[in-house]
């Protein structure tokens, strides 16, 4: 039989014992996995090379900064934001920022907005521990691309002098250059600024104009300082009856007139030095300025006073001129002061658009004062009248007397003699003197100290 034509024999089936042996061997030694080919060792990276994150790593999460929502116990109880500078508080511990504290203290009797505890506007209570805590909180730079991490205490210094993205003006701005850009471009602009290449006569003219403007501002500041000096002199006088009030003026109807002019703003009736007053502002359209008028509502006796008007804390940013004035309200005439200049120019425009205005009014009553050391001798010289003679002139005594700064032990013999002369006044005259000057009728020769 030809082997080429013979049929192929089927393969022999393995016996059951052989199959079991194969399974047992596969369980004992699993087939080795195919290993990747060996790669040459990588060269070490240089030390100055920047570190690179692996391609599959996720970008780092943006750092979280504390906010008002996360730390509400550090926020102002009125505006609900972190205080920027001083942190003030009431006696119960509720926090207030400086701006909100000034607005609260405008009221006649300021109280805490949270617990209604009285607040002393002249003696604010600072929370130094909280100020230091807020200064250490992390924050970001407000200039958007800048990624500097700062503390709240160092933020102002960074924004003003360190941030490369802060806005700066050209150093030739006094010569007319109006460029303003980021600090990184400052040097490049200064090198090519055309204002520095102007001829000398133009530069001298600009410098002269700038010097005149500086001198004008200096004169204005000196005039304001002189007005404030008058306010200080009024508060430093011998008079004891001094009222300082925070007033709110509201827009009034066109039918209200004072000093022959229609009123612009007015207050409600308020009390000072035992009398009732109203304060008005009137518009002088011809000169584009606003004037203030104080009117006395009721009085039966002449009332000599010193007045001053200042802008109240927390009022809109209107540059008001400090006003000082001396006036005597008479029983039948001079019921209102003469119009006093309050604002002019741009300040008058801003005041004309205002619906309300906060002012601080000081009224110094010149009828009563603190007597000097030799007042009894002066009384003998100026008003030593017996029964039936002319009454005591308190205004003449107030103008003529001089406050003595000498202590009691250093009084001269002549002062002692003058005092002895003053004791010869009648009982009625002494009572008139004491009542007119705000003293008790029963006094001794040493009561004035």
Secondary structure, DSSP 8 states (H G I E B T S, - for coil): --TTTS---------HHHHHHHHHHHHHS-----------------TTS-----TTS----------TTT-GGGB-TTT-SB-SS-EEE-TT--EEEHHHHHHHTTSTT-B-TTT--B--TTS-EE-HHHHHHHHTSEEE-SSTT---EEEGGGHHHIIIII-TT-EEE-TTGGGT---EEEGGGHHHHHHT-SGGGS-HHHHHHHHHHHHHHHHHHHHHHHHHHHHHHHHHHHHTSS---EEEEEEEEEE--TT-EETTEEEEEE---EEETTEEEEEEEEEETTTTEEEEEEEEEE-SS-EEEEEEEEE-TTS-S-----EEEEEEE-SSS--B---EEEEETHHHHHHHH-SEEEEEEEEEETTS----TTHHHHHHHHH---TTS----HHHHHHH-------GGG--HHHHHHHHHHTTS-HHHHHHHHHHTT--S---TTTT-
